[in-house]
Amino acid sequence: MNTVIIDDEASVRNSIKTLLTENFPDINILCTAGSVEEGFSAVSHHKPDLVFLDIEMPDGTGFDLLKRFSDITFKVIFVTGHQEYALNAIKVSALDYILKPVDNDELLKAVKKAREIINQEEQHLKFQALNENLQSKKVLKRIILHTADQLQLVSVSDIIRAEADSNYTFFRLSDGKKVLVSRTIKEFENLLSGSGMIRVHQSHLVNINYIDRFFKKDGGYLLLKDGSKIPVSPTLKKQVLQALNEHLYE
């Protein structure tokens, strides 16, 4: 697998290079680069299979570099030192990343995943989601939902609610579709934080824009605009009411 490493920190480039050499003798490191311009030239010239790409660099971002390619045919593993908004955009877009300082196990996991056969249509969906989320001024717009047989690009505004089913999550969409994803509801609570999805119960996330009424009887429950009745956990009731009040005055 021909590889290019792009990062403005020489120590990070060397660390990745050393770990790859020690663990993946079949990986061919074509070159390293320390800026967006150098990286763009390297990728354009060498046409690698895999690129390790830093997010923040002195002359721009890794996203700026990717935008210069009309067709991204290589795998990308993002490298970042910050738990930033951009990182959450990467996560909801189902793209791969490693954090600085580079951890050996995380690097191995990312590379093994990158070895999977590339599906150009799926990769296009992932980068489409990433671009839209980065342009949305810190409010996530789209999320990749990975089902058993396909990837689905879904607008957060189309999600009515999400319901836990053991280690799976059921998404109910505004068009009536149901999507089952093999990830926990806790993961989606973290990913979609600040995007209008609120935790109202151990088993339920609800899009605040689809809440019609809150009823105090029967322990408290929400009536959604699609007719669904969702229980509100007593421990979350105060938090839910506060979110509803804040939403009214936005």
Buried (B, 14 or more C-beta within 10 A) or exposed (E): BBBBBBBBBEEBBEBBBEBBEEEBEEBBBBBBBBBBEBBBEBBEEBEBBBBBBBBBBEEBBBBEBBBEEEEBEBBBBBBBBEEEBBBBBBBBBBBBBBBBEBEEEBBBEBBEEBBEEBEEEBBBBBBBBBBBBBEBEEEBBBBBBBEEEEBBBBBBEBBBBBBBEEEEBBBBBBEEEEBEBEEBBEEBBEBBEEBBBBBBBEBBBBBBBBBEEBEEEEEBBBBBEEEBEBBBBEEBBEBBEEBBEEEEEE
